[in-house]
Every structure is written in structure tokens, then in C-alpha cells.
Amino acid sequence: MTETIGFALRIDGRTLADDAFDVSEPGSRTKEGGRVVDAAFFVDAATGTSVERRAVTYEGTSLTEQWLVITNRGNRPIRIEAIDSIALALPKRDYETMHYTSGWGLEFEGVLAPLPPHGQPFRLETRKGRSSGDVHPWMALFDRATGDIVSASVMWSGNWALTLTPRDDGTMLLAGGLNDWEFFKELAPGESMESPHVVVVRADTGDLNDVSIQYARVGRDYWYPRNELSASLPAEWNHWWSYEDQKINEQVFLENVSRAADLGFDVCTLDAGWFGPTDANTFWYDYRGDWDLVNTIRFPNGLRVLSDACHARGLKFGLWCEIEALGKSAALASTRPDFVATRDGEPIGYVCFANPEAAEWAFSTLDRIITEYNCDWIKLDYNLDPGAGCNRTDHGHGAGDGLFEHIAAYYRVLERVRAKHPHVLLESCSSGGLRIDLGLMQQTHATFLSDPDWPEHDLQLFWGASTMLAPNVCLHWSYCDWLGEHRYQKFDPSDPSLTRERLDYYTLISMLGGFGVSQKLPELPGWVAERLAFHVGLYRDVVAPFVREADVYRLTEQPKRFARGERWAAFQYARPSGDEHLLFAFRLHGKSRPKRSFDLRGLDGSARYVVSSLLRGGASAAYTGAELMEEGLAIALDLEEGDLVSIRKEDDVL
């Protein structure tokens, strides 16, 4: 039976829960494949505001996705000041809360805490203007006594909020959606708006894996775009961390293309630094917006020669673009001042797509770039915190809804790009992982998890990201050879102390999701290049099918940066048939036992499974499913080593 979830609005200063509205017409239910869509219709007689509540449930899960369509059917303007797309009454219990804080290079910092004392509300929100700028738009509530878990996620790329408030009737109200901070929207008679979607997921097992698997299955089946390239999970080389903008040029890129092809990579991506004036010393950040210019000091023959070189070697060509951004030196700001997002008259660093002409410019620019340079992959970055967003009133939106309308328009631009160029993979990035949300994941094929990529950081990221995303949409690179300075980015492929086992550890971590590297490929020592080619083949032939479709079980608590949290990490990937599994196991630096057992999940207790290491060799062993689930699989590793273990039902072993 479908759970009924309420909502709440603030209209012209009046806060109205769903039970304060009149039912305007009978509801409806439609079945669309594995989705059931329930629609309910309400009206506020005082203002003529109508609300259509849409709730979608998905077969085989307890997940509900809900949003509102709000229409002014009165004869005067109304002002929408707050929207909670969900308002769910929960039993009042001693819940433990879980969420993730964020920041540059600090994404997915897990926080477990009890509810505030003395009946105070608990609130998560961002006011940064990008969804995971300081807090990720996801939370979970654990009732440790009963095993009940309730999780919620706001599917929105701007400011959002989730609150848990004790009520006088002994219940607690979980509400969420658009953050009402600095927001209001005027609706003229006949005008409508759609609220951000919010997801609610439940489990009664006390195991967070049973929540995250639901998010991942629905994401794969219904939310995430998919095309041939994204489904193939291509191995990517990107130039950025090894060369940045100052050291990249045509010759360097082409040398890496040749080496990438030799090593078995699938995509070569030219990151920032290709655009702007013809000047060897331009800084990429300052000229974002001038996408019509190619820096011909760095790329004297333009970009098509790079794309053609990739395609000639059987590779795809990727290109970075921050289509929303507006650098301080970009000519676009002076040629099209009506595009500029401002707050109280001051520019705030982006092109406001709420202006229909700016949105059209954005689509036309991306269309031209993809066509002219024959791109197969576009990396869409967003390196700014717009806060409350644009509040000018002369280019397509009101004083209180500029950011809201910009994000809605950005989604529409991406839909148009995918419709015209269905073969192109769109990657979302935002100073690394500062705009990761399920709204943007309905418009892009992959999301970049973070800029830094040292090993324990990588493991912390993936552990957190996998609670709301399937692994196939989580892109991150192996430990990179950075041109710039960072306290923890110290990988040197020429270090004489680097061992094969340590290199395997670094590389295997990045295979948990989408796989990529940023290295100076022509300068790699021969043995490192040979081992990297082995890993590229291993990923393509063995790992990628699991990343593409397997359920993921986190078998430890979250490992954390700076030698905190768990110092072992293990992830079990279970194919839908249940007959094939992979175990990724890692022993991090810090204090830990040299050997640990992991209780596996989802096996047939009476069947026998053959267990073998795909990295370390040695004889295979056979165990019953019951033994592996109840007694565990023992793994022995030295510090900063990893292993990849195949677990297959005996009948499937040739």
C-alpha cells in the first residue's frame, strides 16, 4: 500500500499544511512500467492556489519520489515563500541521525549524532547555492531499537533544506524541499511552477545497505540517462592535474593520446586551459564564458586536430566546459550584459539562464562545441558559490527566484543537449563534488566525486557516495601525479620505493566506480605503464560489468581522511543473478590488524562458491555460502595494499 506523504506551503505569509487545503477533484493512479504515479489535487479557496501532488513509487522498493505543481487559479498575483515537497509524520523515537558535510576536498564527511535535546528541531540545509557545497542533500534516521531506517534526499542542485521537528501530538515531522532562505516567487494568475522533487526511502533491517541499494536500483532503471558510451564505462585519461592550464598544449596532448591508446584507454579529455585569448599566460578561471575563443598559443591548429587524433587511434574525445560560469575578464560580460547574474547590483560569477536568451546562448554554445570539435564527452564544471543567486528583475525572473529559475533552465538546456547529441556523455563536476544531487543526476551520465584523489580520501568519498548513488555514475581518478602543491597529493610514479602492490592499491580504489587517471603518460616508468595497462584491461573485462549492474554492500564503517575512521575498507559487488560477486578489500595506513574477516551478503547458503584473488594469485578455495556469510572471508594485507577477489558459484566456474 502506498504511503501518503503530506506537503506544506507558505503563501502570502500564511503557512498551510496539506490538510488545510480543500480537495478539488478526485485523485488518480496510473501505472507506467514499474512505476506507479499517484496524483492528488488540492485548492486553497482564499487565494485560488491549486496544488497537484505527484507521488511516484517504484516496483520492488519502498522508495517514494514526490513533488508539487503549484498553479495560481485566482484573479490576483500570489507570492510563494516556502515549499516543502514532503511533510512526513514519524513516530517520536530516539533517532540517530546521519548526514554528510562537504567542502572542497572534504566531501562526504559522515556525521552520526542523536537528535538535539529538549525538543529542538534538527535542520540540514545549504545556502551556498550549489547542492553539496557544505552539506550533501541526503540524510538518514536510525531507530536502533527497531531497526527502522528512514532516508530522504532532495533532488535539487541549489539551496535545499531538510528538517525534523517534534510536534505536540507526539510525532515528529520530516519536511524538506526548497530552502526558503531568500526565496520567494510571484505567480501571476494562470502561472504555474514545479517544486523540487524529494525522495523518501525506508528499510526495517537496520542495515544502511538496504536503503542505498534501493536508491541505486531506481537510479539505474529510471533516473540516470544512459547511452552507449556511458554504458560501456570507458577508461578515461584527463590532462588536468599533471599539466593544469600552464603546461598543456597541442604537442603534450597528442603525445598523451598516443600513449593512452597504447595502454588501452578509451577516452582522452582536454580539461580547462583551451579557451580564451591567445596568450601563453592566461589563467583559465578568468576567461570562463569566452568559449568562442581558442588559445592558439597553446593549440595553434585548434581543437579539431586533437579530436581527430583521438578518433584515429580509436579513442573518444572529451572536452571541459564551465558553461554557466562568467570569469572576471571574459568578454561575454561586456558584449551581453543582460546575461550577467547579479546580486544587489554586483556580478556574482555566472550567466543567468533564467534569462531565456542566455539559456539559448548556452545551448547553442554547447551544440557548436560538440559539433565543431566532434566531442564524445563533455565535462561540465561549476566553480562558484552563487549563494541566494541573481536578484535582478530585468531579464526573465523575479527578485526572489533567480537561482531557482536558473537551475530549472539549466536542466532544460541539458535535456536539449542530450536530445540533439544522444551519443555524448555528459559529466557533472563542481569544484570536484560540490554539486552532487539526484536532480542533476537525471540530466548527466556521471558525476565527479572530488578534485583530490589520495587513497583514504577516495575510499571515504566512495563509501559516502554509494549510500545515494549507483557506482556506475560515480567517476573518480586514481592517485594522480599533481603539478601543483597539496599536502596529501604526493604520488610520484618514478619514486624508487613504489612497489607493484602499492600501485595496485592506488589503482584498484578508482575502479570502484567510473575509472580514470590524470598522469603524464609518456613519462611513466616502463613497469608502471605496463601495470597500468593491466589494470585498464582488468577494469574493462572483469570489473566494469559489476560496476554497471551490481548491488554494492559496504562491509565496514566509513574510512576517513587524516587517519580517522575505519582502517580497513571492503565493498562487495553482487551481480543480479546472485551467482557472481567481487570483493574489493583495502588496508589503509594507520593502526589496523594485518588480517580481517568480512561477512559476505546475498549468497545462497547451501551453494558452494569458488574464491580466488585476481591480483595476488595463489590457489583458489571453495566455501559454502553459509560459511562466507556467517564466518566471513579472511583477507590478509600489508599496510596500503588492496585485493580484488572473485566469488563465483561453483556451477558457474569453468
N, C-alpha and C positions, 0 to 999 in steps of 0.2 A: 504494500500500500504506500502511495506517495505521501511523503511528509509535507505538510503545509507550512511554509515559511512566510512570515509576515514581512512588512516593509514600513518605512516611515519617511515622511517628507516635512520640510518646513516651507510653507507658502505664505508670503506676505507677513512674516513674523509669527505665524501660527504653526506649531508642531503637531502633526497629525499622524498617528499610527494607522495601520490598515483598517482596524475596527472602527475608526472614526469616519470612514468613507461609507457611502451607500453602494450597494451592489447595483450596477447599472444594467447588466444583462447577464444571462446565464453563461457560465464558463464553457470551455471546450477542451477536448483532448484529441490529439492526433498522434499517430504512430508513424515515425519516419525511420524505417530500418530498425536499428537497435536503440533509437531514441524515442522517448515519449514526451510530447510537448503539451503542457497544461497551460491554458490561458484563463485568467480571471479578470473581470472588468469592474472598475470602481469609479465613482464620481464624488467630488466634493461640491455639494449644492451651493455653498456660499461663494465660491469663486468660479464654478464651472470647470474645474480641473478634472480631467479624466485620467485614469491610470490603468494601463494594461500590464498586469503582472504575468510574466512568462517564466515558467519553471520547466527545465529540461532534466529528465532523468535518463540514465544510460543503463542498458541491459547488463545484468551481471555485476553491477556495482551498487553502492549506496550513495553515489555522487549525485548531487543536485546543482545545477547551474541556473542562477536566477538573475533577472534584470527587469527593469521597468521602462515602459514607453509612456511618457507624460505629455498630454495634449491640453492646450488651453481651448476649451469649448465655450468659454464665456464671451462677453462682449467688451471686455477691457483687458489691458495687459496684466499679467501676474508675474510675481518675482519668486523664482525657485531659489531657495537659500541653502538647503541641505537635502541630501538624498542618501538614505540608507537602503541599498538594494535588497538587503536581508535584515530581518529582525527576528531572531530565533530564541524562543524561551527554552532554557535548560534547567534541569533540577539544580538547586543550590547545593553544591558539594565542595569539598576541599580540593579543588582542581590544582594541578600543577600545570603551569603554562610553559610553552616552548615557542621561541621565535628566533630569528637571526638578525643581528645587527650587521651593518655593512659600512663600507668606505673604500677609498682607493687602496687596493691591495689587502683589504681586510674583509672581503665578502664572506658571507655565510659563517659568521661567528655565533655559534649556537648558545642560547641562553635558556636555562631551565630555572624557573622560580615559582614560588607559591603566589597565590593571589594577594593583592595588597590587603592589609589588615583593616578592621573597623568598617567594613562595608564600602570601602572606597572603590571607585571604578578602575578598571585596568584598560589602558588605551595604548595601541600601537598606531603610528602614523608616520608619514613623511611629508615634509614641507619643502623639500629640495626641488620639486618639480620633475624629478625622474624617480621611477618607482622603487628602486633599491639603492637610492643614494645614501641612506643611513640606516634603513630597516627594510628587510625584504617583505613583500606583500603576502605573507603567509604566517599562519600560527596554528598551534595545536593545543588542545586541552586534554589532560590525562586525569581520569579518575582512577587512582591506583587501587582503590578498594574493589572496584567492579571490573576493571579492565576496559571501560568505555573510553574511546578517544573521539573527539570532535575536532576536525581541522577546517579552516576556512582560508580562502585565498582571493584577493581582489584582482580581477583580470583587467588591469589598467596600468598605463605607462606613466602617469603623472602622480599628482598628490592623492593619497588614499588614507583611509582610517579603518581600524577595527577596534571595537570597544566591547568590554564585558562589564555589565552594570548590575549589581544586586537590586532586587525590587522588593516592594513591601509584601507581595504575595508569596514570598519565599522562593521565587525563581530567580534565575539570572538571565539577562538579555544579552545575547550575542548579536551585535549590529555592525554593519560595515558597508563600505562603498566609497563614494567620492568624499574626499576631505572637504569639510565646509569652510576651512580657513581661507579667507579672502575670496571665496567663491559666491557668486550669485549669477543667475541667468534670467533675463527678461524674456518672457514668452508672449508675443502678441496673439490676439485672437486667431485661432486656426493653426498656430505653430506647435511643433512637437519636438521632443528631444528623447534620446535613449540614454539610460543610465549605464554606467559601467556594470559589467557582469561580475557576479560574485559566486564562488564555488563553496559548497559545504560537503564534507566527506566524513563518514563515520566508520568506526570499527569497534568491535566488542572483545577483542583478543588481547588488548594491552600491548600489541606489537605495532610500532610505527610503520614497519614494512607493509602491513596490510592496508594502511592508508596510502602510502606512496605508490604502491602497485596500482591502485585504482586511478590515481592521478595519471600515471604513465600510460595505462591501457586506454583510457579515454582520450588522452592527448594524441596517442598514435592513431587511434581509429577515427577521431572526429575533429580534433583541433589543429594539429600541425599540418601545414602544407607539405606536399610531397611531390617530388619529381624524380626523374631517372637519376640525376646526379646526386641529389640528397640521399636517395635510397641506396646508392652504391657506397656511401660513406667513404668518399675519396680521401686519400692521404695527402695532406697539404703541406707545401713549403711556403712560408711567408717571409719577406725580406726584413721585417721591421727591426727586431731587437738587435740583430747583428750589424745592421747598417744604418738604421734610422733614416732621416732625410738627407743628412750631410754626406753620407758615404755611398748612397745608392746612385747608380747611373745606368745607362744602357748596357755598357760592357759588363758591369758587375751582374746585372740581372740576367743577361744572356748566358754568362758563364755558369750561373746557378741553375738556369733552365737545363742546360746540357747535363750537368751533374745530377740534377733531380730526376731526369729521365733515366739515366744510368742506374740510379738507386731504386727505381720503381715507384716514385711518387706519381700522383695523379693530377695535381693542381699546383700551379705556381701563382702566387698572389703578390702584386705590386701594392704595397701599403702607401702611407702618406709620403709626400715629397715630390710627386709627379706634376703637380699643378702650380699655377701662379706665374709671376713674372720670370723672364729669362735672366736669372741671376743665381750664381752658384751659392750664395749665402742666404737665400730666403728661408724663413722659418715657417714650416707648414701651417702652424696654428694661426698665424696672422692673415693668411690668404684663403681661408676656407670660405667658399662661396664663389670663387672665380674658377669654376670648373670648365670654363671655355678656354682657359689658357693652359698650355703645356710648357713646363720649364725645359726649353730646348738646349740649355747649357748641359743639363743632366741627360736629356733624351733628345738628341739632335735630330733623330729620324721619327720622332713622335712615338706614340704608344702602339700603333697597329703592328709595327715591326716586332714588338715584344709578344703580342698576341699570336702573330703568325709563326713566330719561332716556337712558342709553346705547342701550337696545333701541329706543326711539322714534326715534332717529337712525340706526338700522341698524348700531350698534356692539355689540360684545361687552363684557361687564363682567368685569373681573378684580379679585381681592382678595388681599392679602398675609396670610399667617398663619404663625407660627412654632409649629406645633402641639406640637413636642417640648419647647419651652423653658419655663422657670419663672423669672420675674423675682422680684427680692428683695421687691417689695411686692405681689405677686399674692396675692389672697385664696385661690386654689386650694391653696396650700401649707398653710394652716390648716384649710380645710374637708376636704381629703383628704390628710392627712399620709402615708398609705400609698402615695401616688403619688410621693413625693419621692425622687429618686435621691440617695444619699449615699455618701461615701467616708470610711470610718473615723468615721462618725457625723456628718460635716459635709455640708450640702447642696452639690451641685456643679452646679446650674443647669438641670436638666432633669427631665421627667416620665419615669419609668422604665417603658417599655412592656413590659418583661419581666414586670411585674405585669399579669395578664390583665385586671383591672378597669380599669387605666389605659389599656391598648390599646383596650378597648371604649369608654371615655370619648373617646379621640382620634378613633376612627371616628365615633361619634355626634356629636361636635362638628363635624367636617368635613362630615358629612352634613347637619346642621342649617344650617350656614353656607351651603353650596351651595344648599340648598332654599329657605331663608328669604330669602336675598338674590338668588336666581336668578343664580348665578355661572356664568360660562362658562370662567373661567381662575382657577386658584389658584396663587399664588406661595408655595412652601414654603421658608422660610428656616431657618437653624440657626446662631446666632451665639454659639457657645461651643466650648471645647476640653474635652471630658469626661475626657481622659486615659485612665486604665485603667477608668474607669466605676464604676458602682454596685457596692458590695460588701456591702450589707445582705442578710440571708438570710431575711427575714420576709415577702417579698411576691412570690415566684414564681421566684427563681433562686438560684444558689449564690454563694459569696463570690468565685469566680474567673471567672464567666461572665456578669456583669451586662451589660456593654456588648455582648457577643456576642448575648445573647438580646434585648436592646433593639433592635438593628439588624434581627435576623431578624423581630421583631414589627412594626417599622416597615414593612418590606417587605410584610408581610401586611396591614397597615392600608391601604397604598396600593393593593394589589391589590383590596381590598374597595371602596375609593372608586371605582376605575376601573370595577369591575363594576357598581356601582349608578348611577354617573353617567358613562356611557361618552362623553358629549359633551364633558366638561370637560377642558381642557388643564391638566396638572399640570406646573409648572415647579419645578425644584430650584435652590436657591440656598443658600450657606453663607458668610456674610460675603463675598459675591462668589463666588469659585471655590475655596473650601477644602474642598469635599466633592464632587469630580468623579471619578466612577469608573463602571466598566461594570456594577457591581451595581445602583447607583441608576438608571442609565440603562435598566435593564429595567423600572423602575417609574414613570418620569416621562417626559414627552414632550419636554422641553427642559431644558438646564442653563445657568445664568447663569455667564459666564466670569470676571467680576471686578467689583468695585464701581467703581473708577476707569475712565475711558474716554478718556484723552487719546490722540492718534493713534498714536504709536510704541508705546505700551503695548498698544493694541488690536491692532496688527499682530503684536507679539510673542506675544500671547495666542493669536490665531487660528492662527499658524504652529504653535505647540506643540499646541494642542487638536486640530488636524487630523491629527496623527500617530496619534491613537487614536479620534477621533470623526468622524462624518459632519457636514458643515456644517449640515444642516437641524436638528440638535439643539443647535447652539451659538448661544445667544442673547447678544447684547451690544448696547449702545446707542451711538449716535453721540456725538461730543464734547458733553458736557452743560453746561448753564448751572448751576453749583453754587451753592447757597445758602451752604454752609459754606466753610471755607478748606482748600485743598490746593495744594501747591506747583506742581503741573502742570495743575490743572483751572482754566483761565483763560479758557474760551470766553465771549465776550460777543457775542451776536447783534447788538447795537447799536453795536459797535465800528466807527467810520467807516473803518478800514483793512481791514475784512473784504471780501474780493473773492469773486466768484462761483466762481472756480477754487479758492480755499481752502475755501469752504463745500462744494463738490463733493468735495474731498479728504476732509474730515471725515466727510461723509455716506456716501460710497462705501465707506469702510472698514467701516462697520457693516453693509453689505449682503453681506459675505462669508458670513454665516450668517443666523440669525433676526434680523430688523430691528426696532429700536425707538429711541425718543428719550425724554429727560426734559427738557423745555423748558417755559417759560412761554408756551404757545402764543398766548394773547390779546395778549401784549406783543411778539411778534416783529415786526420791521420788515416792511413790505409785501413788499419784494423777497425777503427771507429766507423768509417764509411761502410765497410763490409758488414759489420754488425747492425748498423742502421738499416741497410738493405734487407738483412734477415728479418728485422722487426717489421718493416713495411710489408714484406710478404706474409709474415705471421698474422699481422693485423688483417690483411685483405682475405687470406684464405681460411683463417680459423676464428679470429676474434670478431670481425665485423658482423657475421651472421647472428652472433649472440647480442651484440650491441644493438642491432637493428630490431630485434623482436623479443629478447628475453626479459623476464621479470628479474629485478635486482633485489637481492636481500643484503642489507648491511649486517654483518655478523659481529661487529664490535660497536662500541660507542664512538663518538666523533673524535678522530685525531685532530690536534690543533697546532697552529703556528707557535713558534717560540718555545718548543719542547714542552707543550702542555697537552692535556687530554690523553687519549689512548696512544700507546706507542707501538701497537700492532694495528693494522687495518686489514680487513678482509671483506670481499664482496663476492657473493655467489650469483651467477647468472644462470637462470633456468629457462631453457627453451620451452615453447608452449606444449610440446609433446610430453614434457617431463622426463624424457629419456636421456637428454644431453645437458650437461652442466659444465660451467667453467668456474674455477675458484681463483680469484686474484688475491694473493696474500703478500703483505709488506711488513717488514720490521723496521720501524723508524729509529732515528738516533735517540739517545736518551736511555733511561733505565727501563729495561724490559727483560723478561725471561727469553732465553735463546730458542725455546720450543713452546708452541702453543697449540691447543686443540680447538677446532671450530665445529660447532654443531650445525650440520647442513639442514636445509629446509626442502620441503616439497618432493621428497623421494618416495618411491614405492618401498615400504618397509620390508616386504617379502622378497623383493628382487635383489639380484647381485649386480654390483657396479664395479667396473674396472677403473682404477685410479692411476693416473700417470702424469708426471711432470713434463711440460712442453718446453721447459727451459733448461732444466738441470739434469735431465737424463735419468738413468737408473732404471731398475726393474719396475714393472707395473705391479700393482697389488689389487686384490679383489676383496670387497666387503659387502655385507648386506646393507640395504637402505636403512634398516633399523639401527645397525651399528653406527653408520655415519651420522644419523640424526640424534641418537641417544648418547653415544660415547664420543662422537666427534672425529674429525680428521686431524691428525697431528702434523704440524709443519715446523721444521727446524730451519732457522735462517740466522746468518750473522747480521750485525747492525747494517742498516741501509742496504738491504737486499730484498728481492722480491721473487715470487714464483707464480707461474701460471699452471694450474692443474686441471687436467681433463677428467671428468667423472661421467662415465657412459654406462648405460645399462648393458649387461653382458650380451644380450641378443643383438645389440647394435654394433658390437666390436667385431671388425672383420678379422 
